[in-house]
Amino acid sequence: MKYYFLIFSLLISLNAVSQQEKNVETGNQDAEYYDHYFPNTNIEKNSLAFYFGFGIPYATGNLTDYYKRKFDLTMSLDYYHWNNLTFSLYIMYADGHLKKDINANNTLWTPKDTLNFTTYGLSMGYSILNTVHWRINPFGGIALVHSELTSSSGDKYRIGLRPSPVIGLNFSYRFINVKKEMQKSEYSGVSNCWGINARIAYVPFVVNKKNMPFSGGMWYMTIGITPINLF
């Protein structure tokens, strides 16, 4: 699944770059052109988007020996400045089970018990590609991560908040009806569209505590939608 996701991301990048080169050749890539002829598109405007994605997490370090993954979720509020700077507030969640018995907090935890990770963070990035439809933006930031063990009987042990850097890459496609916008000669106010996203984020220290038998990071790989994209 990991390799399928990476191949999918690569295809998106190649297609977007190809589209950008085509637009440059025809002159349509010029921001002033879009701002003059398509005043109601997102070009040269600030935008605000909400993202929700679903995927599969991948652990790193010796956490891979103890963690059996199930799924991960990402929710973020993304602000895209007109000069291509990006800012995001996000929550990422990875759910799974233990692979083997461990002792933590004077308790024996078994593979019947769940182990999950929640990451809260703030990141900043830059859109290296930004057209009416396509956007690719790498990002980096800081996060707080907490992990939690939950037994089959309902007992919980929260390992605690830990700071960690975050790096990642976001691909997005926005469904904007350019032909419709061509009929508008003036800016008609805030517009909204929806889109699809593929996002990869790496948190190197989801667990880093001396009294735990494992430590490592987490890859969050999600594909989802942006039901709200205001510009």
Secondary structure, 3 states (H helix, E strand, C coil): CHHHHHHHHHHHHHHHHHHHHHHHHHCCCCHHHHHHHCCCCCCCCCEEEEEEEEEEEEECHHHHHCEEEEEEEEEEEEEECCCCEEEEEEEEEEEEEECCCEEECCEEECCCCEEEEEEEEEEEEECCEECCCEEEEEEEEEEEEEEEEECCCCCEEECCCEEEEEEEEEEEEEECCHHHHCCCCCCCCCCECEEEEEEEEEEEEEECCCCCCCCEEEEEEEEEEEEEEEC
